[in-house]
């Protein structure tokens, strides 16, 4: 009986410490004129970190959401660590960057650029 109590206490302590390793992430997507970009596809991939509850095994998770009319994308609680954020929207350049997240709550501001004009290295005749 005592061993069962110790096991349950250790399990509760490890789950509480794992909950402390989670962060709430919001991504705000705007264009070069500071207007919100709606319906943009936001892909968040957890890249680097360790899980205490899984005895140090590497965590690999990804989430895909779309932005609201205000340009906000809310990601469910994710582990703290290094993440890759990719944003794809029609009529804008694709954005991708790594972000280190160590806070309990974080809002990442992303500014999308319009596509650049095409150019050719071949001489026009």
Buried (B, 14 or more C-beta within 10 A) or exposed (E): EEEEEEEEEEEEEBEEEBEEBEBBBEBBBBBEEEEBBBEBBBBBBBBBBEBEBEEEEEBEEEBEBEBBEEBBBEBEEBBBBBBBBBBBBEEBEEBEEEBEBEEEEBEBEBBBEEEEEEEEEEEEE
